[in-house]
Amino acid sequence: MLREPAVAGRFYPASPRTLRHDLRTYLLDQQKPEPAIACLAPHAGYMYSGQVAGAVFSRLEVPATTLILGPNHTGRGHPLSIMKEGQWRTPLGDIEVDSDLARQLLDAFPALVDDARAHESEHAIEVELPFLQTVRPEMKFVPIAIGTGRWLLLEQLGDALARVLHHHNLPVLIVASSDMNHYEDDATTRVKDHKAIQKILDLDAAGLYHTVMNESISMCGFGPAVVMLTAAKKLGAETAELVRYATSGDVSGDRETVVGYAGIIVK
């Protein structure tokens, strides 16, 4: 199956030449990239979140396979949807799903379902791919769309990912795709976001879950972030670093209604 891009020309340029140019402006020339267990990166239109995402991926030594966890904004398909085979197309080319790893994950966690419907129109995973393609050409990946906020399922999925990746013969980077608080004023959003960010920096999956719930933080990918943190801790994560934070107001100038973006690396 070939999954065609759903948001090229809207969230990021459809022209390969323009897309490559924009990615070069977002990906920073820094010190030698470092290996990491996981990261959190935003998935809004590149105009708003590209600088934050680029700051994260510039710092990472991206391995040959990446596991990308994203929220299911559309509500289509199964609440825990993986694709076990096929390719995803972006303006930069096609990316193959790592079928071997996908099947291992399906075997390890039967609540996962091979369901392409959840991925057809969903943008959260797609917008990460051009960054990863640029940093690591010829990469493979496994997409998982998460449409549930149930703590037990998120924790169990994180445990299953850790078990599989612990025995995997090659390194795999876990990417949690999420924006932060949505559609409140800039000052309120920054306060809320930094409460959630602190829990991520503490590697506290349960703390993040309860903070999002209790503080009414509209972090769309809190489920993927909880799963990522749960898996990362079991895989030996010891530290997390906030690489960059911004809101849409930093670009638009509108401070009344913003969305927050955080880029975090877990090592």
Buried (B, 14 or more C-beta within 10 A) or exposed (E): EEBEBBBBEEBBBEEBEEBBEBBEEBBBEEEEBEEBBBBBBBBBBBEBBBBBBBBBBBBBEBBBBBBBBBBBBBEBBBBBBBBBBBBBBBBBBEBBBBBBBBBBBBEBBEEBBEBBBBBEEBBBBBBBBBBBBBBBEEBBBBBBBBBBBEBEBBBBBBBBBBBBBEEBEEBBBBBBBBBBBBEBBBEEBBEBBBBBBBBBBEBBBBBBBEBBEEEEBBBBBBBBBBBBBBBBBBBEBEEBBBBBBBBBBBBEEEBEBBBBBBBBBBB
